[in-house]
Amino acid sequence: MKAGGRRRLWSIVVAGVAVVLLAIGLAVFKPWLLFIDVRVDEQIPTVAASSDIARPSPSASLEAPSPPGAAPTRQAPAGPVQLAAGSLISHEHATSGSVRILGQPNGDRLLILENLDTSNGPDVHVWLSAADVVEGTGGWFTAGGADHHDLGLIKGNQGNQVYAIPAGVDLKKYKSVDLWCVQFSVSFGAAQLTF
């Protein structure tokens, strides 16, 4: 084979390898997601005041009166109550918004992402994490080494979102909420929870 033919064959092989590597890179990294925002605006339950005092009902006059000096009777709130809250900080991607955990009157619990704004990315999940939130690049990987409960894929990278927390999840085990990219094992952002 002549030198010109070898060069042409080598050029074709190199071009073929480059096309394959480019296709793999696009499939893995999905760079177009950085330019596409997915906005989700789900209805967020209104939080009831946790210190509501029971008002006397019409039948209350038929019941025995409370002893003098007795504390007012409290009733279960008519709506959701806030169990925990936190503010999202940026990790590998600029991230802002707030996180709340609400308890429903029927015992169900919801995790709320409010006014979320982060980058879109592949395979980003919402985690309850046992790790404390660490600011800066040191916090990018903290949640990956801690116990966590995966609430599923993030519904969008902007807006208001509601996630059900399964009944068996013990909230006392978890200190934070993390937006965790499973594919690259890195946190987009996280919020330390205050109970």
C-alpha positions in Angstrom: 0.0 0.0 0.0 1.4 3.4 -1.0 2.1 6.1 1.7 -0.9 8.3 0.5 -3.3 5.3 0.8 -2.0 4.6 4.4 -2.5 8.2 5.4 -6.0 8.2 4.0 -6.9 5.0 5.8 -5.4 6.4 9.0 -7.4 9.6 8.6 -10.6 7.6 8.2 -9.9 5.5 11.3 -9.1 8.6 13.4 -12.3 10.3 12.1 -14.3 7.2 12.9 -12.9 6.9 16.4 -13.6 10.7 17.0 -17.2 10.3 15.9 -17.7 7.3 18.2 -16.1 9.2 21.2 -18.2 12.3 20.4 -21.4 10.2 20.3 -20.5 8.5 23.7 -19.7 11.9 25.2 -23.0 13.4 24.1 -24.9 10.3 25.4 -23.2 10.4 28.8 -22.9 14.1 29.5 -26.0 15.4 27.8 -24.6 18.9 27.6 -27.8 20.3 25.9 -29.6 19.9 29.3 -27.6 22.9 30.6 -29.5 25.1 28.1 -33.0 23.6 28.7 -35.0 24.6 31.8 -37.8 22.5 33.0 -40.2 24.5 35.2 -42.6 22.7 37.5 -45.2 24.6 39.6 -47.1 22.1 41.7 -49.7 23.3 44.3 -48.0 23.7 47.7 -50.2 22.9 50.7 -50.9 25.9 53.0 -49.4 25.4 56.4 -51.7 25.6 59.4 -50.7 27.5 62.5 -49.4 24.9 64.9 -50.7 26.8 67.9 -54.4 26.9 67.0 -56.5 26.8 70.1 -59.7 24.9 69.9 -62.7 27.2 69.7 -65.8 26.1 71.7 -68.3 24.2 69.7 -72.0 24.7 70.1 -72.1 21.4 72.0 -69.4 22.6 74.4 -71.9 24.4 76.6 -73.4 21.0 77.4 -70.0 19.6 78.5 -68.5 20.0 81.9 -66.6 23.3 82.2 -62.7 23.2 82.4 -61.3 23.5 85.9 -60.0 27.0 86.8 -56.4 27.5 85.7 -56.5 24.6 83.2 -54.5 25.1 79.9 -56.7 25.8 76.9 -57.5 22.7 74.8 -55.5 22.4 71.6 -56.9 20.6 68.7 -55.2 18.9 65.8 -54.4 21.4 63.1 -56.9 21.5 60.2 -54.1 21.5 57.6 -50.5 20.6 57.1 -47.9 21.7 59.7 -44.2 22.4 59.0 -41.9 19.8 60.5 -38.6 21.1 59.1 -37.1 23.7 56.8 -33.9 24.8 55.2 -32.4 26.9 52.4 -30.6 25.4 49.4 -27.0 26.4 48.8 -24.9 25.9 45.7 -22.6 23.0 45.2 -21.4 21.8 41.8 -24.1 24.0 40.1 -25.6 27.3 41.2 -28.7 26.4 43.2 -31.2 28.4 45.3 -34.6 28.0 46.8 -36.0 26.6 50.0 -37.0 23.2 51.4 -39.8 22.3 53.8 -41.1 19.1 55.2 -44.8 19.2 56.0 -46.9 16.8 58.1 -50.4 16.3 56.8 -53.4 15.8 59.3 -53.7 12.2 58.1 -50.0 11.5 59.0 -48.6 11.7 55.5 -45.4 13.8 55.0 -44.4 15.9 52.1 -41.0 17.3 51.0 -41.5 20.7 49.3 -38.9 22.4 47.0 -40.0 26.0 46.8 -38.7 28.6 44.3 -36.1 26.1 43.1 -33.5 27.3 40.6 -30.6 25.0 39.6 -29.1 23.7 36.5 -30.8 20.9 34.5 -28.7 17.8 34.5 -28.8 14.0 33.9 -30.1 11.7 36.6 -30.5 14.3 39.4 -32.4 12.9 42.4 -33.9 14.4 45.5 -32.3 12.8 48.6 -33.0 12.9 52.3 -29.4 12.7 53.6 -27.8 11.8 57.0 -24.9 14.1 56.1 -24.5 17.7 57.3 -24.3 20.3 54.5 -20.8 21.5 53.9 -20.3 24.7 51.9 -17.9 25.0 48.9 -16.3 22.2 46.9 -15.8 20.2 50.1 -19.5 19.6 50.2 -19.9 18.4 46.6 -19.4 14.7 47.6 -20.5 14.6 51.2 -23.9 13.2 50.7 -22.6 10.3 48.6 -20.9 8.7 51.6 -23.8 9.0 54.0 -27.0 7.1 54.5 -29.8 8.6 52.4 -33.4 8.0 51.2 -34.0 8.6 47.5 -37.3 10.4 46.8 -36.9 10.0 43.1 -35.8 12.0 40.1 -36.1 15.7 40.3 -39.3 16.8 38.5 -37.7 20.0 37.0 -34.8 22.3 37.7 -37.1 25.3 38.4 -40.3 26.1 40.3 -42.3 24.5 43.1 -42.3 20.7 43.6 -43.9 18.3 46.1 -42.5 14.8 46.9 -44.2 12.2 49.1 -42.1 10.8 52.0 -42.9 7.2 52.5 -44.4 6.3 55.9 -41.5 4.1 57.0 -38.9 6.8 56.6 -37.5 7.9 60.0 -36.9 11.7 59.6 -34.7 11.7 62.7 -32.0 10.0 60.7 -31.7 12.7 58.1 -30.1 16.1 58.5 -30.4 17.5 55.0 -31.9 17.5 51.6 -29.6 17.0 48.7 -30.1 17.4 44.9 -27.8 14.5 44.0 -26.6 13.7 40.4 -26.4 9.9 40.6 -24.7 9.6 37.2 -21.7 11.7 38.3 -21.9 11.2 42.1 -22.0 14.9 42.8 -24.3 17.3 44.6 -25.9 20.1 42.6 -27.0 21.8 45.9 -28.2 21.0 49.4 -30.2 22.3 52.4 -29.4 21.7 56.0 -32.7 20.9 57.8 -33.8 22.6 61.0 -36.5 20.7 62.9 
